[in-house]
């Protein structure tokens, strides 16, 4: 209760004499808040778009009954090995060579019969696909195989993942890269008959 004889300095009973009073919100602070919300929503939309682009389901959908397609399984297993190290003659766990990566991915997806059923070298996979008329230089689809040559010989292979990129076991490790960004020359795609 205020004492008699003392004038109140403010209509606010809790105001402390000499304390600064916070300014009331202005149109400027409201517009700054609005800008922040717009920036946040834009960043969120970009993040969702990037996730959708990277997702196999953005490239090809689940099959008619809603289950994961064969191509999606191949891409998912190929991506799971990104960062593994290179070692000639190996097919996984922590180390891969190029044909060993292809073999391991298709074995994990339970689709070895679609690429010849057994472990082969890169040139062996190429011959198997060529003998069945499944080799071409255009129209790749996610899950197809890719071969590169050096001095006219099959030297390297990988798995096409869409967007002009492949995953393969390079000497620097398993990486996702552009088709023509490695030191060997693009040869052909092996069109794998996958459910997409």
N, C-alpha and C positions, 0 to 999 in steps of 0.2 A: 504494500500500500504506500502511495507516495506521501511524503511528509508535507505537512501544512507549511505554507509560506514559500515553498520552493516551486518555481515554475518548471513545468515539464518542457524539455527541449525538443521533444518529438512526439508524434502520435503513436510511435512504436514503443511499447513498454520495455522491449529488450534491447533497444539501441544503446550502444555504449558511446559515451561522449568522446569525440575525437576519432572514432573508428571510420575507416573508409566504407562507403556504401557501394555494393556491387551494382554496376549499371544494369538496367533492365535490358532484356534481349532486344536487339534491333533487327531491322530488315537485313543488315549486313551479315550478322551471325547466322540468321536463318538461311541466307543464300549460301553461305559457306557450308553449312550442314547439308543443304540440298546437293551441293557439288560433291561433297564427300560420299554421299549415298550413291550418286550417279557413278562416281569412280569405282566404288566398291561393287556395284551391280555389273559394271562393264568388266571389271577384273574377274568376277565370278563367271560371267558368260564366256569370257575367253578361256578360262580354266576348263569349263565343261566342254567347250569346243575342242580343245587340245586333247582331252581325255577321249572324246568321241573319235577323233582322227586316229589316235594311237590304238584304239580298240579294234580287234578283228571283226567284231559285230558291225562296225561302221562300214567295213569293206564288203562284208557278206554276212547275211543273217543266219539265224538258226534255221534248221530245216523245218518242214511243214508241221511236224509234231512238237515243235518247240525245244527239241534237244540240240545240243551243240553239234554243229556239222563237223565232218571229217577235216575239212580245211581249217576250221577254227581250232580243232585239237592240235593239228600240226603246228600252226602258228604259236599257240600257247606253249607247247613244249619247246619249240625253237627259242622263244623268248626266255624261257626259264633257264636256259644255258648261257645267256649273255654274260660276259665277263669271265667265263671259264678259260683256262689257259691252253695253249697249243702244245701238243706232243705228237709226233708222227706215229702212226700205227695204233692210236688209241680211240676208243669210242665211248668215253664218258666216265662219268662221275665228275672229276675235276679237270680232266684233260681230254682234248679232242684233236683229231686231224679233220680235214674237210669232209671226207666221205664217212668217217666215223660219226660225225655230228649228224649227218643225214640219216645214217643207219639207226642211231640211237633215238632220234626224234620220231621216226616212223615206227620203230619198235614200241616206244612208249605210247604212241597213238593207236597201237594194234593194227597197223596198216602196211606191214612189210610186204604183203602179197602185191600191193599196188606199185612197188618199186623193184620187184624181182625176187623178193623173199629171202635174200641172203646178203651178207656183208660183201661188198665189192669195192674196188678202187674207183676213183672218179671216172676213169675211162671205161671201166666195166659197166657202170650205171649208164653211161652215155650209149654204149653199144646195145645194151638191153632196150633202152627207149627207142633208139634209132631202128632197131630190127622190127619194132612194132609200129613204126610210123608215127611215133609220139614226140618227135623232135621238131622244133620250129624256132624261128628268130623273132616272132612277134606274138602278141596277144597272150601274155602270161597271166596267170590267175594265182591268187594267194595259195601257197602250198605246192606250187610247181617247183621243179628242180631247175638249177641254173648251172651252166658250165662256162669256164673261161679257159683260154689256151695261152701257151707261151711257145713261140717258134713253131706254131702249127700243131702242137701236141696238147691234149687235154691235161691241164695242170691243176685245176681247182674247181670246186663245186660248192653250191650252197642251196638255200631254200628261199624262193621268192616270197616276200611278205606283203607286197602291194606298194603303191606309191612310188614305183621305180627303185625300190630298195630290196636288199636281200640280207639274210643272216647267214654268216659262214664263219668257219674256223680259220682265221688268218694266223700268220706266224705271231702276231701281236695279241692273239686271243680271239674268242668268239665275239663278233661284233655285228651290229646292224649298219649297213653301209649302202651307198648308192651303187647302182649296177656298174657304172663306168669309173668309179673312183678308186679302184684298186690297180695294182701294177700289172695285172694280166688282162688279156683281151677277151671281151665277151664273145662267146661262141654260139650258145643256143639255150633254149628252154626245153625242159622235159615236161610235157603236159601230162600231169598225173590225173587219172580219172577219179577225182574225189567228189563226194557229195558236198555241195556248197549250199 
